[in-house]
Amino acid sequence: MKTAEVLKNMVLGLVMAGITVAAACSSSCQITPEGITVLTADYTLPEYESYRLLDAHTLELRFTAPVRLSDVHVAPVTDAEAFERCAVFQQTGQEDVPVTVLQVDSSLVRGSQYVLYAVATDRKGNSVHFSTVIQGFNETPAHVVLSELRTTYSNPKSEFAELYVLQGGNLAGMVLELVYGSKSFRYVFPDVEVAAGEYVVVHLRKLSDTCIDELGESVTACSHKDASAGRDLWRDDTAKAIGGTGAVLLWDRAYGDMVDALLFAESTKENWNSSAVAEAAQRAAAAGIWPAGPGIDAAAVADGMTVTRTLSRQGVESITDYPAPVWGDEWIVVATGQGSPGSANSAIAYE
């Protein structure tokens, strides 16, 4: 079966959901008319781990062992016929380092998604066929920070995470990671230009057909009852993605650098309620974003939140460093009716 047919039949439906798939083979076995004969058990298959975009043509691919690539295909997820063409590529890597730099002829355009398919072979001849989704490269990423959070849902008002724009640019490919209980949800920002001083509200569930993304210059295009005064974007899902205790992480791009974080908890909690939240807290502390440490005692206190009482960051407009370290006491739950999606945060605390 041709590579294109394999991808169209097995991969394309999966990669639209951002899933990495792989199939493996090894030189340590051979297929005979009598069946599979194992020549030696002393081998370990290489595994694909992650990618990092260096520019619009160059990817840094990480594996569990040094590999060489072959049969490389790169195509938009919406163009299955493009898999017929093998990519023109160059690769570099060190013999003892499990990272390969892959340069492809096709441009990975901002705001688009691509499928990378290839065969990775280690020094022993063991190989893995893998496929993964690649986000296009954003040449002018905006500088944005977390500004406000609502964790309560009451139709027509949904939970939201608000961002404040410190420096204008484009949001394409940035990732908002929500860690709630044992689950982690990721929202990938669309191709949208934002200006310094703008507020962007990511509504965490889509409630009706009127929940449209404001991707152009207008920030009044959305007619939903919960539309904010700022720019509205909607997570295309109806499932709950956040609660009264958890973590929000902001990344500059897929598998990129963490640029902001919020760890929050109800004061009755003595420990993080899952290993997933604890691991997110560890990552935020290790990145230097949450310098007070990963313990729940360093989290922002999230008591008393409702649809009109949000967790709001104080002094967000005066942040000059980027990424900027943040402490829990910079965040307060504001008084009833003081939630302000899409506009400047209130300084009136809930008591």
Long-range contacts (C-beta under 8 A, 24 or more apart in sequence): 2-84, 3-71, 3-73, 3-83, 3-86, 3-117, 4-73, 4-80, 4-81, 4-83, 4-84, 7-73, 7-80, 7-83, 7-115, 7-117, 7-131, 8-80, 8-83, 11-115, 11-117, 11-131, 12-77, 12-80, 12-115, 14-131, 15-77, 15-113, 15-115, 15-131, 15-132, 15-133, 16-77, 18-133, 18-186, 19-133, 20-48, 20-130, 20-131, 20-132, 20-133, 21-130, 21-131, 21-132, 22-47, 22-48, 22-128, 22-129, 22-130, 22-131, 23-128, 23-129, 24-126, 24-127, 24-128, 24-129, 25-126, 25-127, 25-128, 25-129, 26-125, 26-126, 26-127, 27-124, 27-125, 27-126, 27-127, 28-124, 28-125, 28-126, 43-124, 43-126, 44-126, 45-122, 45-126, 45-127, 45-128, 46-98, 46-120, 46-121, 46-122, 46-126, 46-127, 46-128, 47-128, 48-120, 48-128, 48-130, 48-132, 50-255, 51-116, 51-132, 51-134, 51-254, 51-255, 52-255, 52-256, 53-108, 53-134, 53-135, 53-137, 53-253, 53-254, 53-256, 54-101, 55-137, 56-107, 56-108, 56-109, 56-110, 56-136, 56-137, 56-139, 57-103, 57-104, 57-105, 57-106, 57-107, 57-108, 58-101, 58-102, 58-103, 58-104, 59-101, 59-102, 59-103, 59-104, 59-108, 59-116, 59-134, 60-99, 60-100, 60-101, 60-102, 61-99, 61-100, 61-101, 61-102, 62-98, 62-99, 63-98, 63-99, 63-100, 63-120, 64-98, 65-98, 65-122, 65-123, 66-93, 66-94, 66-95, 66-96, 66-97, 66-98, 66-100, 66-122, 66-123, 67-93, 67-98, 67-100, 67-120, 67-121, 67-122, 68-93, 68-100, 68-120, 68-121, 69-100, 69-102, 69-118, 69-119, 69-120, 69-121, 70-118, 70-119, 70-121, 71-117, 71-118, 71-119, 72-102, 72-104, 72-116, 72-117, 72-118, 73-115, 73-116, 73-117, 73-118, 74-104, 74-106, 74-108, 74-114, 74-115, 74-116, 74-117, 74-134, 75-106, 75-114, 75-115, 76-112, 76-113, 76-114, 76-115, 77-113, 77-114, 77-115, 77-133, 83-115, 83-117, 95-123, 108-134, 108-135, 108-136, 108-137, 109-136, 109-137, 110-136, 110-137, 110-138, 110-139, 110-170, 110-172, 110-173, 110-191, 111-136, 111-138, 111-172, 111-173, 111-190, 111-191, 112-136, 134-254, 135-172, 135-173, 135-188, 135-253, 135-254, 136-172, 136-173, 137-173, 138-170, 138-171, 138-172, 138-173, 138-174, 138-253, 139-170, 140-169, 140-170, 141-169, 141-170, 141-171, 141-173, 141-174, 141-252, 141-253, 142-167, 142-168, 142-169, 142-170, 142-171, 142-174, 142-194, 143-167, 143-169, 143-259, 143-322, 144-171, 144-174, 144-194, 144-200, 144-250, 144-259, 144-260, 145-250, 145-259, 145-260, 145-313, 145-316, 145-319, 145-322, 145-324, 146-248, 146-250, 146-260, 146-261, 146-262, 146-313, 147-199, 147-312, 147-313, 147-316, 147-345, 148-310, 148-311, 148-312, 148-313, 148-339, 148-340, 148-341, 148-345, 149-242, 149-248, 149-262, 149-264, 149-310, 149-311, 149-312, 150-305, 150-307, 150-310, 150-311, 150-339, 150-341, 151-242, 151-243, 151-244, 151-246, 151-302, 151-305, 151-311, 152-305, 152-306, 152-307, 153-205, 153-240, 153-307, 154-307, 155-207, 156-207, 156-208, 156-224, 156-225, 156-226, 157-225, 157-226, 157-307, 158-203, 158-204, 158-205, 158-206, 158-207, 158-226, 159-203, 159-204, 159-205, 159-240, 159-241, 159-242, 160-201, 160-202, 160-203, 160-204, 160-228, 160-341, 161-201, 161-202, 161-204, 161-242, 161-248, 162-199, 162-200, 162-201, 162-202, 162-228, 162-230, 162-341, 162-342, 163-199, 163-200, 163-201, 163-202, 163-250, 164-198, 164-199, 164-200, 164-316, 164-317, 165-194, 165-195, 165-196, 165-197, 165-198, 165-199, 165-200, 166-196, 166-319, 166-322, 167-196, 167-322, 168-193, 168-194, 168-195, 168-196, 168-198, 169-193, 169-194, 170-194, 171-200, 173-253, 173-254, 174-250, 174-251, 174-252, 174-253, 175-250, 175-251, 175-253, 175-254, 175-256, 176-202, 176-248, 176-249, 176-250, 176-251, 177-247, 177-248, 177-249, 177-250, 177-251, 177-280, 178-204, 178-241, 178-242, 178-246, 178-247, 178-248, 179-246, 179-247, 179-248, 179-249, 179-276, 179-277, 179-280, 180-240, 180-241, 180-242, 180-243, 180-246, 180-277, 181-243, 181-246, 181-273, 181-274, 181-276, 181-277, 182-274, 182-275, 182-276, 183-241, 183-276, 184-276, 184-280, 185-235, 185-237, 185-239, 185-241, 185-242, 187-235, 188-254, 189-233, 190-215, 190-233, 191-215, 192-231, 192-233, 194-231, 197-317, 198-230, 198-231, 199-228, 199-229, 199-230, 199-231, 199-341, 199-342, 199-343, 200-230, 200-231, 200-233, 201-228, 201-230, 201-231, 201-232, 201-233, 201-341, 201-342, 202-233, 202-234, 202-235, 203-232, 203-233, 203-234, 203-235, 204-235, 204-241, 204-242, 205-234, 205-235, 205-237, 205-238, 205-239, 205-240, 205-241, 206-234, 206-235, 206-236, 206-237, 206-238, 207-238, 219-342, 228-341, 228-342, 228-343, 229-341, 229-342, 229-343, 230-341, 230-342, 230-343, 231-342, 232-342, 244-302, 244-305, 245-269, 245-272, 245-273, 245-277, 245-299, 245-302, 246-277, 246-280, 247-277, 247-280, 247-281, 247-284, 249-280, 249-283, 249-284, 257-287, 257-323, 258-283, 258-284, 258-287, 258-289, 258-323, 259-289, 259-322, 259-323, 260-289, 260-323, 260-324, 260-326, 261-287, 261-289, 261-290, 261-326, 262-300, 262-311, 262-326, 262-331, 263-290, 263-294, 263-296, 263-298, 263-299, 263-300, 263-328, 264-299, 264-300, 264-301, 264-302, 264-311, 264-328, 264-331, 265-296, 265-299, 265-300, 265-301, 265-302, 266-301, 266-302, 266-303, 267-301, 267-303, 269-296, 270-296, 271-296, 272-296, 287-323, 288-323, 288-325, 289-323, 289-325, 289-326, 290-325, 290-326, 290-327, 291-325, 291-327, 292-327, 292-328, 298-327, 298-328, 299-328, 300-328, 300-329, 300-330, 300-331, 301-328, 301-331, 301-333, 302-333, 303-333, 303-350, 304-333, 304-350, 305-333, 306-336, 307-339, 308-336, 308-337, 308-338, 308-339, 309-333, 309-334, 309-335, 309-336, 309-338, 309-339, 309-350, 310-334, 310-338, 310-339, 310-340, 310-341, 312-338, 312-339, 312-340, 312-345, 312-346, 313-345, 314-345, 314-347, 316-345, 317-344
